[in-house]
Amino acid sequence: MFLILSSLVLLLYSKQKPTTSKITVNQSGVSVGDEVYYYKDLKSFWIEYNPGGSKELSLESAKWYMPYVKVMLNNQNPVEVRSLVINFLPEKEHENSLVDHIGRKLGL
């Protein structure tokens, strides 16, 4: 029963189109839509960039219940984003979890 329900949930989420939000990087933090992630509440950042593929900004949160915030950069230059964020946060490679890998394969 659990496998059937989880399969249905994954199927429903895979059909949804991703939402597009305005992303702003400034001296106080990174804002994604209406949500603001202040640098004082973050530990580190990492930019995952695959030429010809996805560009993603990963922010490591100091909150235990929300370890990483991942933001797709789409048309943004990852070098410019890095040059801004590195002034406020240390750069540290963030490993992708099994859930991240599965989500990418499913197109989530």
Secondary structure by P-SEA (a helix, b strand, c coil): caaaaaaaaaaaaaaccbbbbbbbbcccccccccbbbbcccccbbbbbbcccbbbbbbbbbccccccbbbbbbccccaaaaaaaaaacbbbbbbbbcaaaaaaaaacc
